[in-house]
Amino acid sequence: MSFFDVISALDWAGLKHRLDACTAADVERALTRERLEEGDMLALFSHAALPHLERIAQRGAALTERRFGKVMQLYAPLYLSNYCVNRCVYCGFARTLEVERVRLTPAQALAEAEILYHEGFRHILLVSGESRRHVPLDYLAEIATALHGKFASVSVEIFPLRAEEYARLAECGVDGLTIFQETYDPELYKSYHPAGPKRDYQNRLEAIERGGAAGMRSLGLGTLLGLNDWRVEATVLALHARYLMKKFWQARVSINFPRIREAAAHFRPPFPVGDRDLVQMICAMRLILPDAELVLSTREPAALRDRLVRLGITRVSAGSRTNPGGYSHPDSTQGEQFAVSDPRAPEDVVRMLHGHGFEPVWKDFDRQFIAPAPERDRAAR
């Protein structure tokens, strides 16, 4: 069984009706429980929860501090290529767009990583468009192997791979996988992905489980906010996270909150998500998933990020570039996937976190503690 079986049995119209039918009493009940059930999840994501948002935010912030302390992990994305064979209607990498296409050589990718390393980053996320011709597995393996000894964590946010391919990347030092389903609604998914391998809904949905089976210690989920009613998407996203936490109990599950930003596609989201909506989603998600990492990227503007980090977020990016080669050529935005809304340098984000009483963490674990016994023995020698 996979989460695809859960989705296949889901009554989407019924889910929307249940969300709309939630009452203030349902929200009050959810706020008194330690272990939340599905009905409580619906209540916290519903319109009925809006008058209780301050209480939800306070509880979420307090719960985050109890579980994670006053620390904030920092990471940076490294874009390897913007070549893509898909026609996603919202994406700046879509193959039909007239944008400058770039694929970094391994040497160029390592030079970009070196810049990030000297800025202090020890957690790095490798990102690419979907083109196996331009980003073959051997290319990814070569870069991951080179970065493995330098960075505490190397994760990937790329196209879906087969189980044996994830296993090979894990052997090369990749320990994390992030993959957004974009929208969990299968019918809407088809309309947003008219052509290309990404049109295969089931293959994309099950990719995170193939990564988990390959031993990835970090599994990142997200839904692209603006493609569907965020309350419906958030509910299914929370169910997906709970499913993964149970199936891959040794892995750490993280939730991302990407709102659609301006990109070369000039896509207008049919379901805009306001700032208040985003606050509700983050705070409710913390209560529903008390042990999940909640991630906030530079998609959001600086002033909003400064407020949101106090409401349950545990990981943030800083100084991000969304185009290949962006760190070596910081004045260029050619070929970026989307426009960054928080352009502050890493040291400015660190200063902001200190101002809110957080301890910025560049490295949160040592590979030796999770390596198999033979590898630990070699490292000790």
N, C-alpha and C positions, 0 to 999 in steps of 0.2 A: 504494500500500500504506500502511496505517496500523497503529498498534499493536493495533487491534481485530482485524486479521487474525492477529497473533501470538497474541492471547488465544483466538481461535476455534479455533486448532490445538493449544491447550495441553491436556495430559492431567493434570487436576487430581489424580486419584487416584494417578497415576504420580509426580507431583511430591512428594506427601506421602510416598509409599513411599521415594523417593530420599532425602528429608530424614531419615527414620527409619533408613535403612540406612547413614548416614554413620558413619565410625569415627574413632578417635583418630588413626590414620595419615593419614586424609584431612585432618584439621585440621592436623596437623604439616606435611603437604605444602603446604597453602594458606599457612601462615605462612612458608614459605621462598620463595615466588614474588613477583616484582614485579608481573607482569600476571596478574590472577586470571581464571580461566576459570569457566564456569557451575558445574562441579563443585566448585570452590573456594568459590564463593558459598554453595552448599548446605551445605558443611562448616562454614563460619563461622556460619551461622544455626542449625545443628542442635544437638540435645541433646548430641552428642559434643563440642561446643566448650566446654561449661560448665567443665570442669576447667582449661581454658586461658584462662579469661576475663581473668585478670590480665595475661597476655602480650598478649592481643588489645587490652586497654585501653591498655597501655603503648605498643604499636606505633601504635595509633590516635592517641594524644595526640602522640607524636613526629612522626608524619606530618602532623598538622594544623599543628603549629608550623612545620614545614619549608615547607608550602604556603601558609599564611596568616599566619604570624607570631603574635605574642601580641596580637592585636586581636580585638575582639568588636563586631559591628555591632548597634546598637539600632534598634528599630522599634516602632510602635504601631498597633493596629487602630482604625479609626473606623467604628462601626456606623451605617449610614444609615437602615435600616428593618428591622423584624422581621415585617413582613407576609410571609406565605408561602402558596402554594397547594398545597404538597406535604404528604404525610402520613408523613414519615419517622418511624419508630417510636421513634427515639432522641433526637430533636431538640426543644429547647425552643421552637422557632419553628413546629412542626407546626400546620397549620391547624385541627386538631380541638381544640387546647388552649385553655382559657379564660385567656388572658394579655392583658395590656394591649398593644395594638398601637400602634406609633408609627412615623411616617415624618418624618424631619427635613426642614424646608424647606432650600433651598440656603443661605439666610442662617444657619440654625441649624447646618448642617454646617460652614460656614466658621468659625463661632464655636467649634465643637468643635476644629477644626483649629488655630485660633489658640492655644488652650490648650496643645495638644501642641507647637506651634512654640515657645512661650515656655518649655516644659519642656526644650527642646533637641532634640526630634525633627526629623529632616530626611527620614526614610523613613516613609511613611504608607501604610497598607493600608486601602482602602475595602471594607467588608463589608456585605452585605445578604441578606435572605431572598429567596426566589424568587417575585416578583410583578411582572410587567412592568407591570401597571396602576399600581402604586405607585412602581416604580423604572424608568421608561421610559428609553430610551437618551438622549433629550435632557436629562433630569435628570442622568444620570451625566456626560454631556459637559460640561454647564454647571459642575458642581462640579470636574471634573478640570481644565478650562481655568483656573478660578480658582486652583487649588492648584499648577498647573504651574510658575508663576514663583516660587513661595515655597518649595516643597519640592524637594529634590534628586531624590527618587524618589516616584512615585505608582503604587501597584499596586492591583489589584482582586481580591477574592475574592467573586464573585457567581455568578449562574446562568449556564449555558452560553449563549454568543452565536453568531451567525452570523459567517462570516469577514469580511464587510463591516462588521459592527458592531464587531468587534475593531479593524479598520483605522481606523474613525472614532475610537475611544477613543485609539488610538495617536497619531493626528493631534492630539488634544486634550492630549497629554502623559502618558498612561498608558504606563508602560514595563515593567510587570510583571503577571503573571497567576498566581494560585494557585487550584488547583481540586483538591479531594480526590475520589478515586473512591469513597471510603468502604470498599468491599470490591471486590476484583478478581474474585471468584468470581461469575459471572453468575447462578447459581441463588440463592445467598444474597442477592445484590443485590435480586432481585425480592421476596424475603420482607421485606426491611427498607424497601422503598419501594413500598407497596401502591397508591398513587394519586398522581397529579400528574405534571407533565412530567419530574420527576427520575427517574421510572420508566424512562425511555429510556436504557438502559445505554450503548449505542453513542454516542449524542449527547453524553453526558457525557464518555466516555472520549476522544473525538476532539476535544473542545473545546480542550484544551491545544495540540494541533497546529494548530488554526485560529489560536490566539493566536500561536504561534511563526511561522506563515506571515505574520501581520500585522506582524511585526517586534518583538514583545515581547522585551526584552533579559533578562528574568528569568522563568523558568518554574518554578513551585512545585508539587510533588507531595506526596501523603500518602495514607495509608490509616487509617481510623478504628480505632484499636487496641481490640479487644474484640469486634469483629463476627465474627472468624474466627480460626483458628490464626495467630498473628502470624508464625510462621516461614514459612508458605506465603505470606502477604501480603507480607512483607519481601522474599522472593525475587522475586516478580513486580514489586514496586515498584522494586527495583534494576534489573531487566531493562527496565522502562519508562524509567527514568532514563537508562540506557545508550543506549537507542533514541533518545531525544530529544537526547542529547548528540551523537550521530552525525548526526541529521537536521538539527538546528539548532545547528551547531557554534559559531555566534557568540553564542548565548545562554548565560546562566548558569542551571544547573539547581539547584534547592534541594529538600531533603527535609525534610518536617515529621513529627513524631512525636506526633500527638494521641491521648492516651488518653481514653476516654469519661469525662466528669465528670458530677456531679449536675446535672440540669436539670429543667425543669417536666414533662418526659415521664416521669420516674422510671423510666428504662429500666435494667435490670440486664444488663450485657454477658454473653453466654453463654461468652465466651472471655477471662476476665480476664487482664490483662497485669501481672505483678508488676514491682517495681523492678529486680530482677535481669534480668528479660527485657528491660526497656527499655535497661538498660546494654549488654547483649549486642547488641541491635539497633543501637544508635547506634555502638558501637565497630566492629562488623563492617561496617556501612554505610560508615564512614570508609575502611576498608581496601579495600572494593570500589569506592568512588567517591571517589578521593582529591581530586578537584577540585570536588566538589559542596559547596554551602553546606548545612550541617546546622542546622536551626532548632528552637529550644525555646521554647514559649510559656508564659504564666502559668497554663496548665492544671495544671502541676506545682507541688507545694509548694516553698516557699523553700529548705528544707534540702536537698531532693533536687536542685533546680536548682543550688545552690551546688557540689554535687559533680559534676554532669553537665557543667557548662561546661568542666571540665578534660579531658573525654574525647572531644573532637572537634567540639563545637558551635562554630559561627562566628557565629550570629545569635540574639538573644534579644529578646523583647518585655518591656516594663516598665510598671507602672502601668496595666495594661489594664482597660478596661471593655467588657463584651460586650452592653450594651444601648444603643439609640440615645439620645443625650443624656446618657450616663453621665459624661462629663467635666465637663459643666456642673452636673450634679446628682450628685455623688459618693456621696451617702448613699442613693441609690435603686438597687435591684437589679431593679425591675419590668421585665419583658419581656426579661430577659437570655437569651442563647442557652445559656449554661452558667455554672456558678459558677467564678469565678477562685480558684485555690488559692494563688497568690503575690500577696498584696495590697500588697506593698511599693511605695513611691513610687519614681519613676525615680532620684532621687538616692541612695536606699538600695541599689538594684541597682548603680549606678555604683560606690559605695563597696565593695560586695562584689567587683566585678570588679577594682578596684584592689588589693584585698587578696590576690587570687589572681595578681597580676602581669600582668593584662590591661590593654590600653589600650582603653577604650570609644570606639567610633567612631560619631558621629551622622550623618556624611555620608561615603560612600566613593567618590564619583565626581562629576564635573562634567558636566552635560549637553552643554556645548560640545564635549567631547572625542568625543562619539558623534553629534552632530548632523550632518545633511547639510551639505555645503559652503555652499549659499546661506544656511542658518540661521546657520552660524558667522560668515559674512561680515557678516550683519545685526547679530549680537551684538557683533562687533568694532567696528562703526561706532557 
